[in-house]
Amino acid sequence: MKKDEDPKKDLESGYQHWKNKRYSNSLRKSSPEKKEFTTISGKEIKELYTLLDLDGFDYQRELGFPGEYPYTRGIHPTMYRAQLWTMRQFSGFGTAEDTNQRYKYLLSHGQTGLSVAFHLPTLMGIDSDHPLAQGEIGKCGVAIDSLADMEILFNGIPLDKITTSMTINPPAAVLWAMYIAVAEKQGISPKVISGTIQNDILKEYIAQKTFIFPPQHSMKLIVDTFEYGAKEVPRWNTISISGYHIREAGSTALQELAFTLRDGIEYVEWTLERGLDVDEFAPRLSFFFNAHNDFFEEVAKFRAARKIWAEVMRERFKAKNPRSLWLRFHTQTSGVSLMAQQPYNNVIRVALQALAAVMGGTQSLHTNSLDETYALPSEEAVTIALRTQQIIAHESGVANTIDPLAGSYFVEKLTQEMVEETKEYFRKIDEMGGMLKAIELGFPQKEIADSAYAYQKAVEKKAKIIVGVNAFQMDHEPIPILHIDEAVPRQQLARLKQVRQTRNNSRAKTSLKDLKKAAEDEQNLMPYILACVKVYATLGEIIDSLKEIYGEYQEPITY
């Protein structure tokens, strides 16, 4: 090649020749009908990606090295070569005794972290004897009404040696206080326990809808947990900023990424207003993403998330501690992608989604079970889900090298586009006055609803194929599923009644009165919630006390 020749010019010429002659002619012969090639999110995909798609690509600026800014290739220098991701199975059903047995079963089979699924009444901050809890006790998770239940849930499980994630949002502070109290009863200091509370109320207003208090009060309570955790429970992740439920509600991968990270920005801004330094609390922020079916789109999403968050924390919030720049995230495979038709196909879907999470550099992973469209997972199904992670970790070879898809023209282009388009969403939301204001205006809700509708239309037109649902249908035999014993409600209500009869009710009333006074005075509520929990005030009693001060949120009706 002569010195003044441009290799990209030759590549451009060669690409156009290939596309207009070889590719187009072959496509017309083999597929005369015009087809659309898009990701599951509807993003158009080119026929081929080359160096031309990465014009101006700068390795150091875009990628860097693992463990170095901008962390696109991973937050740790060694990634899985030193330590595999934490393997969690989201578990909880029936009584605390039932779930405690499941935890011990999973730990004995190689699970490395616990993840608590609470039943709907707990998620909504009501006790099992509340009229609205009828028919729901222990059905979609474990029933936890008081510290007595939490003590049983973790009986025989050393909380200084295991990490626990709790999927709980409006009443997160209360369940966290119960966990802290259990640790103390085991003789374990709050300084050494580690785990995560989801505690992400913004995505509840956007997607999942298990809110209790008005947004301003909910945000205040979350900042309380940040402040308390930074001082008293320093190894605990006091939030898991969650895109999972945003995606389950029907968002695209881009919307999941953009709204999740913008939620994170909102939490940082509120905490800075409290007067905390960013490096006091930012290292304990964590994230929670969905892993859907479109393999490369998901990998690009995870890589883009790390890069964007590092830039936001360094440039927007001037964080100085490198750990404040790290986007640490848990991943769960997509529940909404699981189908009741031909349920064993779900094993394959979950394996692909889990592989995408690992290739994207997740720190923690939950794999869904094949039967979750019917019921909570059976023991056999949850074992297959756990084995899926273990086979990926120990047999596939994908953990041997860090960020193995880096340098792929396709993946790098998708990652770049994710970054650029997420920043455009940030710009729009900032112009609205922030995420809380955008939620009040219904902006993310409408974006998600529009995307969900577009995807459903694509499925109905068979532009998107779901195997066993709109193509390749066949009958299948019923599969065994987990049934919740009808004795569960009786057992739970009996324990709750016993707690109320045997506790020191005078101390319980005093602690609840002190909590209300602290809420009126806008104090940090964590010490008062912890005091309530320790005298066996119930979840419902604590939340009802706060409702008297904060009120309840009524979502505005939009059309």
ABEGO torsion letter per residue (X at the ends): XBAABBAAAAAAAAAAAAAAAAAAAAAAAABABBBBBBBAAGBBBBABBBAAAABGBBAAAAAEBBGBOAGAAEABAAEAAABBBBBBBBBEBEBAAAAAAAAAAAAAAGBABBBBBBBAAAAAGBBAABAAABGABGAAEBBBABAAAAAAAABGBBAAABBBBBBBBAAAAAAAAAAAAAAAAAGBBAAABBEBBAGBAAAAAAAAGBBABBAAAAAAAAAAAAAAAAAABAABBABBBBAAAAAAAGBBAAAAAAAAAAAAAAAAAAAAAAGBBAAAAAAABBBBBBBBABAAAAAAAAAAAAAAAAAAAAAAAGBABAAAABBBBBBBBBAAABBABGAAAAAAAAAAAAAAAAAAGBABBBBBBAAAAABBBBAAAAAAAAAAAAAAAAAAGAAABBGAABGBAAAAAAAAAAAAAAAAAAAAAAAAGEAAAAAAAGAAAAAAAAAAAAAAAAAAAGABBBBGAABGBBBBBBBBBBBBBAAAAAAAAAAAAAAAAABBAAAAAAAAAAAAAAAAAGBBAAAAAAAAAAAGBBAAAAAAAAAAAAEBBBBBBBX
